[in-house]
Amino acid sequence: MGVDPSRQPPTYPVESATVKIKGEEDSYETDMDGRTRTVVILPGQKAIIVRPSGADPCNVDVVSKEGSQTVTVLVEMSPKIKCTLQPQ
């Protein structure tokens, strides 16, 4: 039996990961649901750096707009860590 390439592996929240906006001092930790508290980011292109506990960091670029928006970053842990911005 082969592996069905159309099936996506299950995803799980990444708890206790450090999330940082490149160039800013503050960092945030994800909760058991893989979320951080609300973060205010000035408009423009930013790099979000995610460092899961015990793993190398990964980053993803996002364009921050005026007003509120939700950003979801998928962190794949194997075989090599990778961050992907997920559509809303």
C-alpha positions as CSV (number, residue, x, y, z in Angstrom):
1,M,0.0,0.0,0.0
2,G,1.3,3.4,-1.0
3,V,0.8,6.7,0.8
4,D,-2.0,8.9,-0.5
5,P,-0.4,12.2,-1.5
6,S,-3.7,14.1,-1.3
7,R,-4.0,13.4,2.5
8,Q,-2.5,16.1,4.7
9,P,-0.9,15.0,8.0
10,P,-2.8,16.1,11.1
11,T,-1.9,19.4,12.7
12,Y,-1.4,20.1,16.4
13,P,-1.0,23.4,18.3
14,V,2.6,24.3,19.2
15,E,2.5,25.0,23.0
16,S,5.2,27.1,24.7
17,A,6.7,28.4,21.4
18,T,8.3,31.9,21.6
19,V,6.9,34.3,19.0
20,K,8.7,37.5,18.2
21,I,8.3,40.3,15.7
22,K,11.7,40.9,14.1
23,G,13.1,44.3,15.2
24,E,10.9,44.6,18.3
25,E,12.0,43.8,21.9
26,D,8.9,42.0,23.2
27,S,8.3,38.3,22.7
28,Y,5.2,36.2,23.4
29,E,4.7,32.6,24.4
30,T,2.0,30.4,22.8
31,D,-0.6,28.8,25.1
32,M,-1.8,25.2,25.0
33,D,-3.9,26.1,21.9
34,G,-0.9,27.4,20.1
35,R,-2.0,31.0,20.4
36,T,-0.5,34.2,21.8
37,R,-2.2,37.2,23.3
38,T,-3.2,40.0,21.0
39,V,-0.2,41.8,19.6
40,V,-0.3,45.3,18.1
41,I,2.0,45.6,15.0
42,L,2.6,48.8,13.1
43,P,1.5,48.6,9.4
44,G,4.1,47.3,6.9
45,Q,6.0,44.2,6.1
46,K,7.2,42.3,9.2
47,A,9.0,39.0,9.9
48,I,7.3,36.8,12.5
49,I,9.9,34.5,14.2
50,V,8.6,31.3,15.9
51,R,10.9,29.3,18.1
52,P,9.2,26.1,19.3
53,S,10.6,24.7,22.6
54,G,13.8,22.7,21.9
55,A,13.8,23.4,18.2
56,D,15.4,25.9,15.7
57,P,13.4,29.0,14.9
58,C,11.6,29.6,11.6
59,N,10.2,32.8,10.3
60,V,7.5,34.0,7.9
61,D,6.9,37.4,6.4
62,V,3.6,39.1,6.8
63,V,2.2,42.4,5.6
64,S,0.5,44.2,8.5
65,K,-2.4,46.4,7.5
66,E,-4.3,49.2,9.3
67,G,-7.0,47.8,11.6
68,S,-7.2,44.4,13.2
69,Q,-6.3,41.1,11.5
70,T,-5.6,37.6,12.5
71,V,-2.5,35.8,11.3
72,T,-2.1,32.1,11.5
73,V,1.3,30.5,11.1
74,L,1.6,26.7,10.5
75,V,4.8,25.3,12.1
76,E,5.9,22.0,10.6
77,M,8.2,20.2,13.0
78,S,9.6,17.3,10.8
79,P,11.8,16.4,9.1
80,K,13.0,20.0,9.2
81,I,11.2,22.9,10.9
82,K,9.2,25.1,8.5
83,C,6.8,28.0,9.0
84,T,4.0,28.8,6.5
85,L,1.6,31.7,6.6
86,Q,-2.0,30.3,6.4
87,P,-4.8,32.0,4.5
88,Q,-7.6,33.5,6.6
